[in-house]
Each structure stands twice: as C-alpha cells, then as structure tokens.
C-alpha cells in the first residue's frame, strides 16, 4: 500500500515532555490513482505520536489548511490554544 503512495512533508515538530517525546508530523498524501486531468489527488494529514488517550489524527483539505492546522495542533499540545476541530481518535 505504501509503495502506491507518495508522501510530501509539510511540517514536523518534536516536543519534549516529562513523559517522553511527542512528534507532530503533517504530510500531503498522494495515491497512485490519478484524476481525469492526470494529476494525483493529494490529501493532507497531521499525525501525533507519543500522546495517549487524545486525538492523534487530523485531515485537512488543502495545503494552507494543513499548515495552519499543524500550528493549531502544536498550540493545543503546548497549552496555548483549544483543540483543533475534526480530530479523528484512534
């Protein structure tokens, strides 16, 4: 499955906390399937690892949304803002 996808890095951050390390990564994900115009559709996702019992996955529609969403997740994890909407737990 991964060999049929292309990942485009958007932003990466690492937070060091007393309980360990928290990694926030935002990528554009393009599948091998192309649209009618020949371009691969790209979806944007933010993954958070190292945090238990909290949302760990967000989806964004566009590059600009992914960049600002990544910043919102970072602010939420550092206590400087509310939890971003559209979180998928699991």
WOGI-V107025 format. One record per residue. N is the residue number from 1. RES is the residue in one small letter. SS is DSSP state (~ for helix, > for strand, _ for the rest). PHI is phi as a letter, one per 20 degrees, with the letter a starting at -180 (999 if undefined). Layout:
# WOGI-V107025
n=N res=RES ss=SS phi=PHI
n=N res=RES ss=SS phi=PHI
This chain:
# WOGI-V107025
n=1 res=x ss=_ phi=999
n=2 res=x ss=~ phi=f
n=3 res=x ss=~ phi=f
n=4 res=x ss=~ phi=d
n=5 res=x ss=> phi=c
n=6 res=x ss=> phi=d
n=7 res=x ss=> phi=d
n=8 res=x ss=> phi=d
n=9 res=x ss=> phi=f
n=10 res=x ss=> phi=d
n=11 res=x ss=> phi=b
n=12 res=x ss=> phi=c
n=13 res=x ss=> phi=b
n=14 res=x ss=> phi=c
n=15 res=x ss=> phi=d
n=16 res=x ss=> phi=d
n=17 res=x ss=> phi=c
n=18 res=x ss=_ phi=g
n=19 res=x ss=_ phi=e
n=20 res=x ss=> phi=p
n=21 res=x ss=> phi=d
n=22 res=x ss=> phi=d
n=23 res=x ss=> phi=d
n=24 res=x ss=> phi=d
n=25 res=x ss=> phi=c
n=26 res=x ss=> phi=c
n=27 res=x ss=> phi=c
n=28 res=x ss=> phi=e
n=29 res=x ss=> phi=d
n=30 res=x ss=> phi=d
n=31 res=x ss=> phi=e
n=32 res=x ss=> phi=f
n=33 res=x ss=> phi=f
n=34 res=x ss=> phi=d
n=35 res=x ss=_ phi=e
n=36 res=x ss=_ phi=f
n=37 res=x ss=_ phi=e
n=38 res=x ss=_ phi=n
n=39 res=x ss=_ phi=e
n=40 res=x ss=> phi=e
n=41 res=x ss=> phi=f
n=42 res=x ss=> phi=d
n=43 res=x ss=> phi=d
n=44 res=x ss=> phi=d
n=45 res=x ss=> phi=c
n=46 res=x ss=> phi=d
n=47 res=x ss=> phi=d
n=48 res=x ss=> phi=c
n=49 res=x ss=> phi=d
n=50 res=x ss=_ phi=o
n=51 res=x ss=_ phi=d
n=52 res=x ss=_ phi=e
n=53 res=x ss=_ phi=l
n=54 res=x ss=_ phi=c
n=55 res=x ss=_ phi=g
n=56 res=x ss=_ phi=c
n=57 res=x ss=> phi=b
n=58 res=x ss=> phi=c
n=59 res=x ss=> phi=d
n=60 res=x ss=> phi=c
n=61 res=x ss=_ phi=e
n=62 res=x ss=_ phi=c
n=63 res=x ss=~ phi=g
n=64 res=x ss=~ phi=f
n=65 res=x ss=~ phi=f
n=66 res=x ss=~ phi=f
n=67 res=x ss=~ phi=f
n=68 res=x ss=~ phi=f
n=69 res=x ss=~ phi=f
n=70 res=x ss=~ phi=g
n=71 res=x ss=~ phi=f
n=72 res=x ss=~ phi=f
n=73 res=x ss=~ phi=f
n=74 res=x ss=~ phi=f
n=75 res=x ss=~ phi=f
n=76 res=x ss=~ phi=f
n=77 res=x ss=~ phi=f
n=78 res=x ss=_ phi=e
n=79 res=x ss=_ phi=m
n=80 res=x ss=_ phi=d
n=81 res=x ss=_ phi=a
n=82 res=x ss=_ phi=f
n=83 res=x ss=_ phi=f
n=84 res=x ss=_ phi=f
n=85 res=x ss=_ phi=f
n=86 res=x ss=_ phi=m
n=87 res=x ss=> phi=f
n=88 res=x ss=> phi=d
n=89 res=x ss=_ phi=e
n=90 res=x ss=_ phi=p
